[in-house]
Structures are given as C-alpha cells and as structure tokens.
Amino acid sequence: VKYSWGAQHPERFTFKVDGNDVFGTASFLRVRRGILDGTIRGNTIQFRTQTEEIVGDQTRTVTHRYRGGVSDDVIDFFMQTEGASSSDPVEFTATRARPTPGGR
C-alpha cells in the first residue's frame, strides 16, 4: 500500500466470513488491527479499524474505513482515514496469498 504521505508498506489482511459478517485483522503500517463492523454483501466488503495517533502531548483515536470490491482472488480497496493528520483517501489492490508447501 502506498500512502498519501509517500510511505509504502506491505499490508496483510485475514478474513473469516460468517454469513454477511466479516471478522479478522487488517494491518496498517504493518501492525495488525482487529476488524470492526465488517460486512460482505454480494461482492462488496466493508469494515473499519482503529488506531491511536500521538501528536505532541495529545493522543487521538483514528478510524480507517475500508470498502472493497471482491473479484476472484483480488480485492480493489478504497480506504478513508478519519481523525488523523493525513486524511487523503488511499486506493490499493489486495491479492490472496497462496499457501506455501507444508501450510506455512
């Protein structure tokens, strides 16, 4: 994922789907965050994660909202951040990782 301020990081997503509910983790700056309010309807997946951002002597809660279109082994994501110093939207594509021999 290439972020609006120029940083680029490999991010990982793990999903568990139960009906229309989505659980799991989504990394942000390579740190895994729990998925909140995850849903999947048709080929659209939506969820949010939260982080804490420290600016000077203040800590603020930052929400990252994800929306993606699922197609085979690819999800085209749009992520919008609220409450952070940078709120520019980010678009990226996530691709299903193939298991390695031996299940690792």
N, C-alpha and C positions, 0 to 999 in steps of 0.2 A: 504494500500500500504506500503510495506517495502522498504525503500530507501537504496541506496548503502552505505550510511554512518551509517546505523543501526537504524535510526528513523523509526517509524511505525505510520501511521495516517489513520483514516477512511476518504476517499475522496468521494465526491459526484459529479455526472455528471447529467446535464439536457440537453436534446436534443430536438430540433424542426427541423424536416426534411421537406424541401420544394423541391420536385424533387430530384436532386442529391446534393443539398446544405444542410449543417448542421449548425445550429445556437444553441446557448445556453451557458452553463458555464461548466467549469471543475475546481474542486478545486485542489490546490497544497499547501501542508502543511496546509490544512483545510481552506484556503482562496479562495473564488470563483474568477475565472478568465474568461473573455469572450473568447469564441471560435473564432478563426480567420482562414480563408481559409478552413472551414470544408466542406468535401465532403463524399458522400457514393456512392459506386459503387458495385453492387452485395452485397456480404456480408462483404465488407471491408470499414471501416470508417477511415478517416484521418482528423486531424486538428492540430492546434498549439495554444499555449497560450504564453503570455509574462509576465515576472515579472521583478522587479528591484532588484538587489543584491548589497548591500553596503559592500565594503571591504576597511577598513581603511577610507581614505577620498575620495574614488572613488565610483561612482555608475555606474553599468553596466547593460545593458539590457540582460536578459536571455530568451532564447526561448526554450520551451518544445514542442517537436514534438511527437504526438501520432498516432499510427496506430493499428487498432484492427480488429479482425475477429468476426463478429456477428453471433451468433447461438442461436435462440430462445430468452431466457431472459438473455443471458450471452455474454459479450464481453471480449475476451482474448486480452489484450493490451500489447504493447511494447512502452515504452516512452524513447526518447533520448533527453538529455538536451545539449544545446549549449551556451557557454559563461559564464558558472558558474564555481565555484571552484571544483565541482564534476560533471563529465560528463558521469559516468558509466550508461549504459542502465538499465532500470527497467522493469521487466515483472510482470504483475498482472492481475487478473480477476475481472471484474465488473459484478455485478448481479443486475437485475432490482428489485427495491424496490416495495413491494406490498403496495397499499394504505391501510391506516387504516380505520376502520369504521368511517363514518362521513366525509371522504375525507381529513383527516389531515395526 
